C-alpha cells in the first residue's frame, strides 16, 4: 500500500478493491445522486414557466454534466467512480443557486448543511486522492463565491473553511486506510480458508461464535466425524457433532460457548460408542474464531491383548456356563478362541441369518427368537463379525438361563434407522436377565464396540451401523 495515495502496489489487488467498492457502495450512491438531477430539473422548469431566468444556467449545467456522466456509465460502469467525483465537485456551485431576497437566513443554513452532508458522503466513498481533490475544490469554490457575493474576504470564515478541510482530509485518510486494511483482512481470511485443507490435512470444523450465536464457516472431511449422516448438509453434521459430543459428560458445544475448553491440547471426547481425540484452536484475528480438529481415532482393528484380570473373569464365566449345560462348554471355548485370535475382523453380516442359525442350534433348550419387523430385510450390517456372533452366543446363553422353555416364542421387535438396528426383547424375566447380563464378562467387553448405546433395563439392543471407536 502506497504511503500517500494509499493505492495498492499490486495492480490486480487494486482492481479487486475498486470492483468491490464499486459493487458495495459506489453504485447504490451513484443511482441515489439522480435525486439532484430531478430537483435541478424541476427548478429549471419552474424558472422557465415563471419567466424568470434567475441563475437557471447553474441548474441546466448540472443536469447536462449528469446526463453526460450517465451516458459514460451506461457504456462502462467503471466510470461511476469518475462520475461521482465530478458530480460532487459540481455540487459546490449550487451555493450560487439562491435568491438572496426570497430566501430566509435559516433556509440558507439548512440548505448549506444538507449540501455538506451529501458532499461528505462523496468524500468517504471515494479513494483518498479523489477525496482530497473534492475537498480542495469545495474549499476553493466556497472562498471564491463567498468573497464575490460578500465583496470581501472574511479571515474568520476563510480560516474556519481551511481548518475544517484539513480535518476532513485527515479523516478521509484514516477512513480509506482502515477500509483497505479491512479489505486485506478479508482477502487474508479467504486465502486461509482455501489453504486450510492443505495445511491441516486432518478433518476439522471451522466456526465462529459470540455468546450464544454460533455459525459454521467451513469443514474438511466432515464424513470422517462420528455421527455423520449422508442426508444432512455439512453444516448440520457439524452442528450435531459439536452438540452431541461429550467431554467428561459435558457437551462440547457448551464448553466452547463458555470458553471452558482447553486450547491447543489433545482432548479425549466421545459420541455414543465412538471415542476420539480432538484439538481446539483459535483462528484468525478475532477470539471468537475456532477450529475443532479431529486428531486421532483409536480404532480397534488390531488384536487386543487382554489383561490378566479379564482372563481371570473369562475363566470364571466359562465355569459358570458349563455347570448347568454341558453343551455350552464347547461354545464358550469357541468364544474364547474368537476373542483371542483375529477377533477384530470387519465383515458384512446378516443379523437375521445369525439368529436363524442360533434358533436351530438351541431349539432343544430355548423357544425360538421371533423377529417382528415392518419390512422384509436380512438386516445387513458391517461390523466386527466375530464379536457380534460372540455377543449373540451370550444373549442366547442368558435367555436359556432366565427364560423357561415353553410353547411361546420370544419376541424381538426390530426397528432399523440410519445409525443402528434396534432389537427390543420382550421377556418375562427382564430383571433377572439384566442382572446376569451386567455380570457377563463377554457382553460387557463387546457391547461398547458393536452397540450404539449400552444396553439398559428396557432391553433395547442397538447394533451400530458405524464402525465403533475405542
BAZA-995984 format. One line per field, with one value per residue (C-alpha): x, z, y; residue in three letters; chain; residue number from 1. Coordinates in steps of 0.5 Angstrom, whole numbers, plus 500, padded with zeros to 3 digits. Each point is the difference from the previous one (the first is absolute). Example, Ala and Ser with C-alpha at 12.3 -4.5 7.8 and 13.67 -1.06 7.14 Angstrom:
# residues 2
c1	[525 502]
c3	[516 498]
c2	[491 507]
rest	[ALA SER]
kette	[A A]
nr	[1 2]
***
This chain:
# residues 470
c1	[500 503 501 497 495 498 500 502 506 497 496 496 498 499 495 497 499 497 495 498 499 496 495 499 500 501 495 494 502 501 493 498 503 495 495 505 498 493 500 504 496 494 503 502 493 497 504 499 492 500 504 506 506 504 506 497 506 503 494 501 507 500 495 504 506 496 497 507 502 494 502 507 498 495 506 504 499 507 498 496 506 501 493 499 507 497 493 503 504 494 496 505 497 493 502 498 493 497 495 503 494 495 504 500 506 498 499 507 503 495 502 507 500 496 506 505 497 500 507 503 497 503 507 499 498 506 507 505 503 493 497 506 498 493 501 505 495 495 504 503 492 498 505 499 493 499 505 497 493 502 505 505 505 498 506 496 496 506 504 494 499 507 501 493 503 507 496 495 507 503 493 500 507 498 494 503 506 495 496 505 503 494 499 507 498 494 505 504 494 498 507 501 493 503 506 498 498 507 504 495 499 496 493 497 495 501 494 499 496 499 496 494 501 503 502 504 504 504 501 505 499 493 499 505 497 496 492 501 493 500 493 503 504 507 497 495 505 505 495 497 507 502 494 500 507 501 507 499 493 499 498 506 496 498 508 501 495 502 508 501 503 508 503 506 500 497 493 497 493 494 494 495 505 505 507 505 505 498 504 497 504 499 500 500 500 494 500 493 503 501 502 499 505 499 507 499 495 502 497 500 503 506 500 498 505 495 502 501 494 496 503 498 493 500 501 495 495 501 500 493 497 503 497 493 500 506 499 502 507 501 497 504 506 499 498 507 503 497 501 508 501 498 494 500 498 496 494 493 496 492 497 494 505 504 493 497 506 500 493 501 506 497 493 500 502 496 494 502 501 495 502 494 501 496 504 504 507 506 502 507 506 507 503 505 498 503 498 492 500 503 495 494 503 500 493 497 504 497 493 501 502 494 494 497 498 493 496 500 505 505 498 505 497 505 501 505 503 506 504 498 496 496 497 495 500 493 502 496 506 503 503 504 502 503 504 503 502 503 505 501 508 498 495 503 506 497 494 504 503 494 494 498 498 501 494 495 495 495 504 500 507 502 505 504 501 506 507 501 506 503]
c3	[500 498 506 497 495 503 494 500 496 497 495 500 507 499 494 505 505 496 497 507 502 493 502 507 501 494 495 505 502 492 499 506 497 495 505 499 492 502 505 495 494 504 502 493 497 506 498 493 501 504 495 505 497 507 500 497 496 506 500 493 500 506 496 494 504 503 493 497 506 500 492 502 506 495 496 505 508 502 498 506 504 496 499 508 500 495 503 507 497 496 507 502 495 503 505 495 498 505 500 506 500 500 505 507 504 504 493 498 506 499 492 502 505 495 495 504 502 493 499 506 497 494 503 504 494 496 501 504 494 497 507 500 493 502 507 497 494 505 504 494 498 507 501 493 499 507 499 494 503 506 497 505 503 507 503 506 494 496 506 502 493 499 507 499 493 504 505 494 496 506 502 492 501 506 498 493 503 505 494 497 506 501 492 501 506 497 494 505 503 493 499 506 499 493 503 507 497 497 506 505 497 505 501 503 501 500 503 504 506 504 507 497 493 496 493 496 495 496 501 498 499 504 498 505 506 505 499 492 496 493 499 505 497 502 505 503 501 503 505 502 501 505 504 501 501 507 504 508 499 498 492 496 498 507 501 494 501 508 497 506 495 499 494 496 504 499 503 501 498 498 496 501 500 496 503 497 502 498 500 500 498 499 493 496 503 505 506 498 494 502 496 503 497 500 503 501 500 503 496 503 493 504 504 507 506 505 508 505 504 493 499 507 500 493 503 506 495 496 506 502 493 500 507 497 493 497 493 502 501 493 498 506 497 493 503 504 493 497 505 500 493 494 504 496 493 497 495 498 504 500 506 498 498 506 504 496 501 507 500 497 505 506 498 506 505 498 497 493 500 495 496 500 495 495 494 497 501 501 505 497 504 499 507 504 497 506 505 498 500 507 502 498 503 506 499 499 506 504 497 502 507 501 495 502 493 498 494 500 496 502 496 498 497 494 498 495 499 497 507 502 500 507 503 505 504 503 506 507 504 498 507 500 493 501 507 496 494 504 503 494 498 493 499 504 496 493 500 501 493 496 503 499 507 506 502 505 504 494 497 493 497 495 495 497 492 501 502 507 503 507]
c2	[500 507 504 507 497 494 496 493 499 493 503 493 501 508 498 495 505 505 495 498 507 502 494 501 508 504 497 501 507 502 498 504 506 500 504 506 499 500 506 504 499 502 506 502 498 505 505 500 499 506 504 502 497 501 496 494 499 497 495 499 499 495 496 500 497 495 498 499 496 496 498 498 496 496 498 498 500 501 508 500 502 506 502 500 505 504 501 501 506 503 500 505 505 499 505 506 497 504 506 504 505 494 495 501 499 494 497 502 496 494 499 501 494 496 501 499 493 498 502 497 493 501 501 494 495 503 498 504 504 501 503 505 502 501 503 505 502 501 505 504 501 502 505 503 500 503 505 502 501 503 505 498 494 499 497 496 497 498 497 496 497 499 496 496 498 498 496 497 498 496 497 497 498 496 497 498 497 496 498 497 496 497 498 497 496 497 498 497 496 498 498 496 497 497 498 497 493 499 503 496 493 497 501 507 504 508 504 507 501 506 499 495 502 494 500 494 503 494 493 495 492 501 493 497 503 496 500 502 500 500 503 506 506 501 506 495 495 505 503 493 497 506 500 492 499 500 502 497 499 508 502 502 506 502 500 504 505 501 500 495 495 500 502 497 494 493 499 493 500 495 500 494 494 504 502 505 506 507 506 507 506 508 502 507 507 499 496 497 496 493 493 493 496 492 498 493 494 494 494 493 497 497 493 502 498 498 502 494 503 499 493 498 503 496 493 501 502 493 496 503 499 493 498 499 499 496 502 507 498 499 507 503 497 502 507 501 498 505 505 499 498 505 503 507 497 505 497 501 495 499 500 496 494 500 500 495 495 501 498 494 498 502 497 495 505 506 502 504 507 503 506 505 506 504 499 494 500 496 505 501 504 501 499 495 494 495 505 500 493 499 505 496 494 503 503 493 497 505 499 493 501 505 498 493 497 500 500 507 503 506 506 506 506 503 507 502 507 503 500 493 494 499 493 502 493 498 496 498 499 507 502 493 501 507 497 495 504 505 495 496 502 499 505 505 500 499 505 506 498 498 503 508 500 496 495 503 497 501 494 504 498 505 497 505 501 504 497 502 503 498]
rest	[UNK UNK UNK UNK UNK UNK UNK UNK UNK UNK UNK UNK UNK UNK UNK UNK UNK UNK UNK UNK UNK UNK UNK UNK UNK UNK UNK UNK UNK UNK UNK UNK UNK UNK UNK UNK UNK UNK UNK UNK UNK UNK UNK UNK UNK UNK UNK UNK UNK UNK UNK UNK UNK UNK UNK UNK UNK UNK UNK UNK UNK UNK UNK UNK UNK UNK UNK UNK UNK UNK UNK UNK UNK UNK UNK UNK UNK UNK UNK UNK UNK UNK UNK UNK UNK UNK UNK UNK UNK UNK UNK UNK UNK UNK UNK UNK UNK UNK UNK UNK UNK UNK UNK UNK UNK UNK UNK UNK UNK UNK UNK UNK UNK UNK UNK UNK UNK UNK UNK UNK UNK UNK UNK UNK UNK UNK UNK UNK UNK UNK UNK UNK UNK UNK UNK UNK UNK UNK UNK UNK UNK UNK UNK UNK UNK UNK UNK UNK UNK UNK UNK UNK UNK UNK UNK UNK UNK UNK UNK UNK UNK UNK UNK UNK UNK UNK UNK UNK UNK UNK UNK UNK UNK UNK UNK UNK UNK UNK UNK UNK UNK UNK UNK UNK UNK UNK UNK UNK UNK UNK UNK UNK UNK UNK UNK UNK UNK UNK UNK UNK UNK UNK UNK UNK UNK UNK UNK UNK UNK UNK UNK UNK UNK UNK UNK UNK UNK UNK UNK UNK UNK UNK UNK UNK UNK UNK UNK UNK UNK UNK UNK UNK UNK UNK UNK UNK UNK UNK UNK UNK UNK UNK UNK UNK UNK UNK UNK UNK UNK UNK UNK UNK UNK UNK UNK UNK UNK UNK UNK UNK UNK UNK UNK UNK UNK UNK UNK UNK UNK UNK UNK UNK UNK UNK UNK UNK UNK UNK UNK UNK UNK UNK UNK UNK UNK UNK UNK UNK UNK UNK UNK UNK UNK UNK UNK UNK UNK UNK UNK UNK UNK UNK UNK UNK UNK UNK UNK UNK UNK UNK UNK UNK UNK UNK UNK UNK UNK UNK UNK UNK UNK UNK UNK UNK UNK UNK UNK UNK UNK UNK UNK UNK UNK UNK UNK UNK UNK UNK UNK UNK UNK UNK UNK UNK UNK UNK UNK UNK UNK UNK UNK UNK UNK UNK UNK UNK UNK UNK UNK UNK UNK UNK UNK UNK UNK UNK UNK UNK UNK UNK UNK UNK UNK UNK UNK UNK UNK UNK UNK UNK UNK UNK UNK UNK UNK UNK UNK UNK UNK UNK UNK UNK UNK UNK UNK UNK UNK UNK UNK UNK UNK UNK UNK UNK UNK UNK UNK UNK UNK UNK UNK UNK UNK UNK UNK UNK UNK UNK UNK UNK UNK UNK UNK UNK UNK UNK UNK UNK UNK UNK UNK UNK UNK UNK UNK UNK UNK UNK UNK UNK UNK UNK UNK UNK UNK UNK UNK UNK UNK UNK UNK UNK UNK UNK UNK UNK UNK UNK UNK UNK UNK UNK UNK UNK UNK UNK UNK UNK UNK UNK]
kette	[A A A A A A A A A A A A A A A A A A A A A A A A A A A A A A A A A A A A A A A A A A A A A A A A A A A A A A A A A A A A A A A A A A A A A A A A A A A A A A A A A A A A A A A A A A A A A A A A A A A A A A A A A A A A A A A A A A A A A A A A A A A A A A A A A A A A A A A A A A A A A A A A A A A A A A A A A A A A A A A A A A A A A A A A A A A A A A A A A A A A A A A A A A A A A A A A A A A A A A A A A A A A A A A A A A A A A A A A A A A A A A A A A A A A A A A A A A A A A A A A A A A A A A A A A A A A A A A A A A A A A A A A A A A A A A A A A A A A A A A A A A A A A A A A A A A A A A A A A A A A A A A A A A A A A A A A A A A A A A A A A A A A A A A A A A A A A A A A A A A A A A A A A A A A A A A A A A A A A A A A A A A A A A A A A A A A A A A A A A A A A A A A A A A A A A A A A A A A A A A A A A A A A A A A A A A A A A A A A A A A A A A A A A A A A A A A A A A A A A A A A A A A A A A A A A A A A A A A A A A A A A A A A A A A A A]
nr	[1 2 3 4 5 6 7 8 9 10 11 12 13 14 15 16 17 18 19 20 21 22 23 24 25 26 27 28 29 30 31 32 33 34 35 36 37 38 39 40 41 42 43 44 45 46 47 48 49 50 51 52 53 54 55 56 57 58 59 60 61 62 63 64 65 66 67 68 69 70 71 72 73 74 75 76 77 78 79 80 81 82 83 84 85 86 87 88 89 90 91 92 93 94 95 96 97 98 99 100 101 102 103 104 105 106 107 108 109 110 111 112 113 114 115 116 117 118 119 120 121 122 123 124 125 126 127 128 129 130 131 132 133 134 135 136 137 138 139 140 141 142 143 144 145 146 147 148 149 150 151 152 153 154 155 156 157 158 159 160 161 162 163 164 165 166 167 168 169 170 171 172 173 174 175 176 177 178 179 180 181 182 183 184 185 186 187 188 189 190 191 192 193 194 195 196 197 198 199 200 201 202 203 204 205 206 207 208 209 210 211 212 213 214 215 216 217 218 219 220 221 222 223 224 225 226 227 228 229 230 231 232 233 234 235 236 237 238 239 240 241 242 243 244 245 246 247 248 249 250 251 252 253 254 255 256 257 258 259 260 261 262 263 264 265 266 267 268 269 270 271 272 273 274 275 276 277 278 279 280 281 282 283 284 285 286 287 288 289 290 291 292 293 294 295 296 297 298 299 300 301 302 303 304 305 306 307 308 309 310 311 312 313 314 315 316 317 318 319 320 321 322 323 324 325 326 327 328 329 330 331 332 333 334 335 336 337 338 339 340 341 342 343 344 345 346 347 348 349 350 351 352 353 354 355 356 357 358 359 360 361 362 363 364 365 366 367 368 369 370 371 372 373 374 375 376 377 378 379 380 381 382 383 384 385 386 387 388 389 390 391 392 393 394 395 396 397 398 399 400 401 402 403 404 405 406 407 408 409 410 411 412 413 414 415 416 417 418 419 420 421 422 423 424 425 426 427 428 429 430 431 432 433 434 435 436 437 438 439 440 441 442 443 444 445 446 447 448 449 450 451 452 453 454 455 456 457 458 459 460 461 462 463 464 465 466 467 468 469 470]
***
